Amino acid sequence: MRLTQMGAKIALGFKLTDEERANLPGRVHVGCAPTRTKTFIYGLSIGPFILPPAAYRELMNLEPTGHVFHELEAVHDGVSLGPHFLQLEAPIIDCVDVDRTTFSRGGRAYIEEVLASPPGPDGQPLRLSLDFAQRVSLIGSAIAGRHWWRAPSSYSWQQLCSARLVQSWRSAGVAGVRLEQCYTSDRTH
């Protein structure tokens, strides 16, 4: 199975089987090379993400447990960029303070509509998309000590990270992902 075929499964937060892990590639071709001052995190908007060594190192310094990566070689135009790290799993944390998050699709009415909707065609409940949030508010006590995590599937498996990790990546010259400001509420979990 090619990485692109497993990508959706990884991006949606499903764990790979032992057989799928054994078949992960050892090399991946990426669309752009690092510059003299920047290295890039590669991936689609919701993942999977391929971290350069600097991004991986910064994450592991801040949060050494809870993540699963597969090391592979990144290549651009036939030139090896060295080892990179494919994110297979991130901690799933129920941390969105829905009452203090501002959705651009009708505010509280949008939330109530989604929550009251019957399950979708796959039998799963519909999801509140954080992509439609103008301001995301997170429960501070739920994310204390965390630096990169996934929201539960009820929020479209959105990946979130701490301001400290963002600053750490920026200081290390890491780019390639859109990083937006979230706000922490004082609500307890």
Secondary structure, DSSP 8 states (H G I E B T S, - for coil): --HHHHHHHHHTT----HHHHHT--SEEE-SS---SS-EE-EE-TT--EEE-HHHHHHHHHH--SS-EEEEEEEEETTEEEEEEEEEEE--B---B-GGG-EETTTTHHHHHHHHHS---TTSS-----GGGEEEEEEEHHHHTT--EEE--GGGTT-EEE-HHHHHHHHHTTEESS----EEEE----
